[in-house]
Amino acid sequence: MKLTANALACERNGRVVFSGLSFALAAGEYAELRGPNGSGKSSLLRLIAGLVPAMAGTLELTPHDERAIPRHCPYIGHHDALKNVLSVRENIAFWSAMLGGGDAVEALRPFRMERLADDPVQLLSAGQRRRLSLSRLLAARRPIWLLDEPMTALDVDSQETLAGIVGRHLETGGIVLAAIHGEGLRKPDHVITLAGAA
């Protein structure tokens, strides 16, 4: 599988965030998005995820698939997209059912969240919420992971867990595109630098 961006441009609140952006990511590749705040890293991830439209340019998936590109691309953003009134188990089951996944509770184990399965999400710490949000990547397998500052609120052990999960995803032909501040998850195959539009 290969994801190719051709001359992408994105507008936010009447301002061009980036333009003329092109790159290609192949199976097994990890790419980092770098740049200052406001340069468009989150906007690019949201564009690929189908949450905001492209102002110009195209995204292509090879081999071609009739399903829209966002169907292949789970997006883990700044907001955790969790339902506070539901338990940990109910949240992950919701995502698994919606995405056509398998055993939801098994998705909790790598991030050590299964022991909290019956706890209400509203009682979780920031780090626990982040680990539950990242567990969605395992609730239903998809080839292209879009991660926006994925290590936010994670302790060292959880960062190492995430790095291992990302590594295994890449080894099986997955693609990972991550917006990163500071140290990354691993040595990147590509660094895509966004400076923001002039």
N, C-alpha and C positions, 0 to 999 in steps of 0.2 A: 504494500500500500504506500502511496505517496500523496502528500498534501502540498499543493502548489498555490502560492499567492502571486497574482500578477497586477502590479501597479495599483495596489489597494489605497483608497483614501477614506477617511472617516471624519465626519463632522459632528460636533457636540455643542448644543446650545448656540448654533450659528457660527461656531468657530471651527476651522479646519484643524484637527488634532494631529493628523499625519497624512501624507500623500505620497504617491509613487513608491509604495512599499512592496517589494517583491522578495520572495524566498521560496525554498522547496525543502520539505522534510520527508525523509524516507523511513521505511520500517526500521525500527531499532535505534532511531536517533532521538537524542535529547537536546533541546534547544532552550536557551535562556533569553528572555526579554530583559534588556537593561535600559536604563534611562532615568532622568530625574522625575520627580512627582509631576503629574500633569502632561507627561510626554506622550501618553496614549497606550501604555502597556495594557491596562485593564480594558480600555476601549477595543483594542485589537482582539483580546481573548473573547470579549463579549460579542464582537462582530463574527468571529469564527463560530461561536456557539449559537448564532442566530438570534441574539437578543437585541442587537442594534443593526441597522442596515448599512451597507457600504455606500459611500457617496460615489465612488468610482472603483473600477478594477474588478477582478474576478478571483474566485476560489475554485480550485479544481481538485477532485479526488481521482486517483488512478490506482487500480482499475475503476472505471466508471460504475457507480451504483445509483440505481433509480431513487433510492432514499436520499433525503436531504442530508447534506454534510453534518449539520448539528446532531443528527441521530447517532453519529459515530463519535461524538465529542462531549463527554461529560465535563462540565465546567464547575470548578470549585473556586468561588469568589470570596470577596471580603465578608459578605453576609453569609451566614451558615445555612440558610434555607431550612431551618428546623422548626417544628411545631412544638411550642412550649407546653401545650396541654397534653401532649402525647408522651408516652414513655420512650426510652431509647429503642426498645424492641419494636414498638409501633412505628417510630420514625423510619427505621431502616427497612422494615417490612413494606411501608408505603412506597419508598423509593424502589425497592426490589420489584414490587408488583407493577409499578408504573413503567419500569424500564425492561420488564420481562426477564428478571434475574432469577437466581436460584435460592439457596438457603440463606436467608437474611441474617440469621444469628451467626453463621459461619463468617460472614463479612465483618463482624465485630471483633473476632478473635485476634487478628494481627495487631490491632491497636489496643488490645486489652480492655475492650469495652463490654464484653459479654457479662462480666460480673455486675455491671450496672444496668443490665437489660431491662429491668422492671422499674428503674428509677425515672421519675418525670424529668424531662429535658430541662425544665426551668430551674432544677436544683444543681445542674452541672456547672463546673468551673469553666473558664474560658478555654483552657487547654483540653478539657474533656469534650466540650462542644466541637472544637476543631477536629479532634480525633474521630468523633462521630460523623462529622461532615465528610472527612476524608474516607471513611468507611464506605461511603456511597460508591467510590471507585470500584470496590470489590463486590458490591451488591448486584451489579449487572455489568458484565465485561463489555467494554467498548475499546476500540483500538487507539483512539487519539485522546489523550488527557490534557485538559487546559487548566492550569493551576495558577492562581493569582496569590502570590506571596504565601505559598502553602505552609511554611514553617512558622508563621505567626502564632504565638501563644503556645508552641510546642516545647516541651522540655527536651533535654539532650537525648534521652532514650527514645522518645517519640520521633525526633528528627532522624535518628538512625533507623528506626522502623520504617519511616516513610522512604528514606533513601533506598532501603532494601526492597521495598515494594515496587518503587519506580524501576530499580535495576532489573527485577524479575519481569516486569511488564515489557521493558525494552528487549530483554533476552528472548521473549516470545513474539517479537515483531511489532510491538506497540510503538507509539510515538508519544513523546511528552513535550509540551511547550509550556514553560513556566516563567512567570514574571518574578524576578528575584531582586531583592535588595541585600547586599552583604554576601555572605558565603552561600554558594549554590548547593544543590543536592549531590552533585557529582561533576566531573569534568565534562563540560558541554561539547557536543559535536558542532554546534553552531551558537554564535551569539548574535542576536538581532538587536541592534542599538537604535532606540528611538530618541530623537532629540526634541521632538515637537515641531510643529510648523512655525515658520518665521512670522 
